[in-house]
Amino acid sequence: MRDLLFTAITTALKSGEAILSVYKRDFSVEEKADRSPLTEADRISHRIIVSHLPDYPVLSEEGKEIPYERRRMWERFWLVDPLDGTKEFIKKNGEFTVNIALVERGRPVLGVVYAPVVRTLYYGAEGMGAFKVEKGNFSFLEETISPQEFWNEIEKLAVRLPVEEKREEVVVVASRSHRNPETEAFIKRIEERFGTVKTVSRGSSLKLCLVAEGKADIYPRIAPTMEWDTAAGQAVVEASGGRVVDYERGEPLVYNKRNLLNPYFIVFRKDFNL
C-alpha cells in the first residue's frame, strides 16, 4: 500500500504542475454533452495520470465510457478526477484539485487530493492514517527518486489528521455552487440541536478534506456528485477516522456501481455525534 500511495502522490503532483501551466495563461473552455465545462488542463491531467498509474485499470471522469460489463469485474482499480472543480479553475479562485483513489471491492482504500495553486496535499490510506502537507515545497521530487527517499522527505513536512481544534460552535461545510433549500434545512436542524453553527464554503473535494483535517465537523451533500468527485476525499476522511455515509441509509458510499452517480451523503468527523 505504501508504494501505491507513493505512486499516487507523485502522479498527482506531476499532474498539478501541468495544470498550473495552463492555469497561468489564457485557455479555451468547451462544453461536454452534460453541459459541464472542459478545458485543456482536464485533458492534460488525464493523460499524465493514466500514463503514470501502474498495475490496475483506471476509471477517470475523462474516460468514463468504459462499459459496466467490463469494469464490474475489477476488484481493484484507480478512480480519478484529473481536475475536480473545473468551474473553480475557470474562475481562477484556486479551489480545484487533482483526485486519485484506489478502490478495492467497492471501497476507496487509498486517496490523494492535491490543490496545485496553494500547493497543499492531502493523502491517506487504510491502516496508515491521513496526512496534510500545506504549502509544500516539493522540489525534492525527481524522476529518479526512490520511494524510501520520498517518504524520508515528505514525512518531514506532513501533519497527521485530524488536527484537534477547540471551539464552541459546530462548523458545517456548505458547497459554494450547490447551496439549496434542502441543505439550508439540514443546517437549520444542526443549529437547533447543537446551538451556534458556523458555515464555511470550499470548492471541489477540499470540502471533504476540511472534515478530515478537523477544521469542520460535518459536510452535507444534498446535491448530485459522481464517484470520481468523492472517492479520494472519502479515503482521506476515513483514514482520519471520519465517515462518509449515504444520507438516507447511513451506510458508506459504494463505488463502481452501474450508475456512477452518488447518492446524497453526509461527511462527519470521528468525534461528531450525528
N, C-alpha and C positions, 0 to 999 in steps of 0.2 A: 504493500500500500504506500509506503514511504517513497519508493521510486516512481510510482504512478503520480503521486502528488507533486514530486519534483518536476516531472514532465508537464503536468497540467499548469503549474505555476509559471514555469519558464515559457511555455507556449502562450499563456495569457499576457505575459509581459511583452513578448515579441509582437503579439497582435496589437496590444495597446500602443506600442511605439508606431506601428504602421498606421493605425487610426489617427494618431496625432498629426502625422504628416499630411493627412487630408484635412483635418480639423483646422490647421493653421493657414489654409489657403481657401480660395473660392472653390466651391464644388456644386454640382448639379444635383437635383433631387427628382427621383422618379416616383411613380405611384404603382404599387403592386395591385394584383387583382382584388385584394380585400380592402383597397384604398389606403393602406398604410404606406408610409414613406420608405424609400430605399435609396441609399447613397453608394458611392464608390467605396466608402470606408467599410460598409457592410460586406461587400464582395471581397475586398482585400483581406479583411479579418477572417472571413470564412475560409479562404484558400490557405492562409497560414495555419489555421487551426487544424484543418483536415490533413494537411501535409505533415504536421508535427506530432499528432497524437498517435500512439502505437497500439498494436495488439487487438483492438476491439473496433466494432463498427462505430460510425459517428452519425448521430441524428442532429441536424442543425436547422435553425429557422430558415436558413437559406438553402436547405437541401431536404425539405420536409416531404418531398413527393415519394419517398420510399414506401412501397405498399405495406399495409399492416400484415398481410400474409407472409411477408418476408421478415419484417422486424419482430414479429411476435415470437420468433424462435430465438431471439437474442437473450441470453441470460445475463450478459454484461455488455454495456455499451456506453459510449460517451454521448452526453446530451448537452448541446452547447447553444448559446446565443452569441453570435460573433460581435453584435453591437446591441446591447439591451438599452433601450431608451433613445431610439433614433430621433424622436421628436426633440429630446433634450439636446442631442448632438446638433440638430439643425438650429435650435435656438442659441446654441453656444453658451449654455449655462454650466457645462462641465459635469452634469449629473447623469452620466451614462457609464456603462460598464461592459466588460467582457466577462461572460459567464461560462464556466466549464464544469460539468459534473460527471461523475462516474456513477452509473445506475446499475444496480445488481438486483435481479429478480424483482423489479418494480420499485426499488428503494434507492434514493441517492445516498451513497456511502462516502462520497468524497466531493468536495466543492471548492471552487476558486472563483472569487469575484474581484475584478481589478478595475479601479476607476483611474484611467490614464491621466486626466487633467490634473488631479490632485495627488497622483502617484500614491494612491492608497490601495493596499492589498488585503483582502480577507481570504483566509483559507481554513479548511477543517476537514477532518476525516474521522470515520468511525474508529474509536479506540485510541485516537491521537489527540483529540481536543480541537479547539478553534482558536485562531490567532489573527492579529491585525498588525500590519506594518503601515504606519502613517507617514506620508511624505517621504517615502523610501528613496534612498539613493541606490539604485540597482546597477551602478556602473561596474560592479564586480562581475557581472554576468558576461560570459564569453561563450562562444560556440563550443569550446573545448572543456568547459567547467564540468567537473565530476559531481555526482550527487552529494558526496561527502563534503566537498569544498563548498557547494551551495548551501548545505544545511549549516555548516560552520559559520557562514556569513549571515544568512537570513535569521538565524536564532539570536544573533546579537541585536537585531532590530525588532523582533516580533514581541508582541504583548499578548498574553493568554486572555481569552474571552470566557465569560463576561468580566468587564471591569466594574466592580461594585460601586454604585453611587447611592449616597443617602439623599433622599429628597422627600418632600411632603406630598407632592401631587403625583397622580398617575399620568404617565406620558403615553399618548396614543399617536401612532404614525398614521397619517392620512395621505392617500395618493393625491398628488398635485393636479392630475388631469382627470381623475375619476372620482371626485367628491360628489356623491349622490345622496338623495334623501335617505336611502337605507343605511348608508354609512353614518349620516348625521344622527339617525335614530339610535344606532348602536352606541355611538359616543355618548349620547344623552343617557342611555341606560347605565353605562360605565360611571358617568358622573353621579347619577342618582345612588349608585351602590357605594362608590368609593369617595365621593366628595370632589375636591378640586381636580380638574383634568386639564392638562396642557396638551395641545396638539402641535405636531411638527410635520413638515412635508419634505419628501425627498423624491427624486426621480429613480427609475429603474429598480434593480434589486437592492439598491442601497437601503431601501425600506426594511427589508428582512435583516440586513446587516446591522441596522440600528438596534434591533431587538437582541440579536446575538451579542452585540457589544455591551448591552446593558444600559444604553442611553435612552431606550424606550422600553415600555412594558408590554405593549400589545399593538398589533397591526391587523385590523380587519380589512379583508379584501372582498368586498361585496360587489364585484365587477369582474368582467372576463379577463382571464390570463391564459397563456399557453404553457405547456410543460417546460419549454426551454426558458421561460421567464423566471421560473421558481426553483428548479432542481438544484442549482449551485447554491443559491441562498438558503434553501432548506437544509442542505447538507451542513452548511456553516452553523445555522441555528441549532440543529440537533447535536452537532459536535460540541456546542457551547452548553448543552443541557436544556435548551428550549424546545418548543414543539411547534409544528405546523400541521394543523388539522382541518378537515372538512368542516365547513361552517354548520352544516345540518347534522352530520353524524358524529362529529368529534373524532374521526379516525384519520390517521396520517394520509397524506396525499399519495396516490399510487401513480406510477409512471409507465409509459409505453402502452397506453390504452389505445384502442382502435381510434377513438376520437381524442386528439391531443389537447383538447380544451380542458382546463382545470375546472373543478367545482369551485364555488366561493369558499374562502378559507380564512382562518384566523392564525396568526403567529403570536406566540407569547413566551416570555422568558420563564425560566425554570421555577422561580420563586413567586410567580404571579398566580394568585388563587382565582382562577377563572370560574 
